[in-house]
Amino acid sequence: MPAQVYAYAESNDVANSVGNYIIKHQNAALQSGETFKIALSGGSLGKVLKKALVDNKDIAAEVNWDKWEVYFSDERLVPLDHEDSNYGLFNSLVLKNLPAHIVLPKVYTIDESLVTGKDGQVQDVDIEKDLEIASKYESNLPKGAKFDVILLGCGPDGHTCSLFPGHKLLNERSKLIAYISDSPKPPPRRITFTFPVLENATTIAFVAEGAGKAPILKEIFEDKHTKLPSKLVNDLTTGVQVSWFVDNSAIEGVGIVPSKY
Ligand SMILES: O=C1O[C@H](COP(=O)(O)O)[C@@H](O)[C@H](O)[C@H]1O
């Protein structure tokens, strides 16, 4: 299934389109099941989610938060209220801005006590603990590690989740959640979805904005041989529908014909 690319001049339109996409897949999931299982990323996606799910009142009214199960496609091994935490970003930008009457979603976070220790202080690097964080997170994944939607970012180096170009985790097949201690982008200690989880999703959407993303999108869409992580996701042949929500500057000079969602 070839990836669909949806492009807009304005950032608000990108966000609204992402919001409509989420609602469509939420409704489809709730027609056949009791919960909507979504995985989020960090980085620039946080602001997009706020614009889409909090600020746009029409979309906000359609979100069945109480039926959502929220996971993170990757997480940095820092306390949950740390500025680098992907959960922390979603919490501060979205969850904390929801009206008081909203029943909050079930959100699956890393076990913070393994990062901070019982005294609440961040502990020194302890690979065994970090592996335990990854395997605990894996044990909480939905049945069959099946997500209705996975929302991804694409770093300027082509990384997605915490899967970095050329890294050995690109070949990880036995673990669904893997630990990385040498992330080239700080912070170095993280956990991440692996390819078996991405391959199994119903739908995956990338969100990428800004001229800084244009060179890497050019490589992803024009270089058949590149092995960038985002390209590997883009080329999945397991039946997952991959979409891109971008602004015009992110695809400036890229040879693709975008659509409107
Ligand atoms: O480190 C990370 O970066 C990617 C890409 O972030 P962006 O700001 O360039 O969109 C993000 O998707 C991932 O969750 C995060 O941990």
The ligand as an SDF file (V2000), in Angstrom:
LIG
                    3D

 16 16  0  0  0  0  0  0  0  0999 V2000
   13.7000   12.0910   19.9520 O   0  0  0  0  0  0  0  0  0  0  0  0
   12.6250   12.0610   19.3990 C   0  0  0  0  0  0  0  0  0  0  0  0
   12.4980   12.6090   18.1640 O   0  0  0  0  0  0  0  0  0  0  0  0
   11.4740   12.1750   17.2590 C   0  0  0  0  0  0  0  0  0  0  0  0
   11.3260   13.2460   16.1750 C   0  0  0  0  0  0  0  0  0  0  0  0
   11.0110   14.4710   16.8110 O   0  0  0  0  0  0  0  0  0  0  0  0
   10.6290   15.7840   15.9910 P   0  0  0  0  0  0  0  0  0  0  0  0
   10.6640   16.8960   17.0220 O   0  0  0  0  0  0  0  0  0  0  0  0
   11.6770   15.9730   14.9200 O   0  0  0  0  0  0  0  0  0  0  0  0
    9.2660   15.5920   15.4370 O   0  0  0  0  0  0  0  0  0  0  0  0
   10.1860   11.8860   18.0060 C   0  0  0  0  0  0  0  0  0  0  0  0
    9.2260   11.3750   17.1210 O   0  0  0  0  0  0  0  0  0  0  0  0
   10.4730   10.9080   19.1300 C   0  0  0  0  0  0  0  0  0  0  0  0
    9.3120   10.5480   19.8160 O   0  0  0  0  0  0  0  0  0  0  0  0
   11.4160   11.5790   20.0940 C   0  0  0  0  0  0  0  0  0  0  0  0
   11.7440   10.7640   21.2070 O   0  0  0  0  0  0  0  0  0  0  0  0
  1  2  2  0
  2  3  1  0
  2 15  1  0
  3  4  1  0
  4  5  1  0
  4 11  1  0
  5  6  1  0
  6  7  1  0
  7  8  2  0
  7  9  1  0
  7 10  1  0
 11 12  1  0
 11 13  1  0
 13 14  1  0
 13 15  1  0
 15 16  1  0
M  END
$$$$
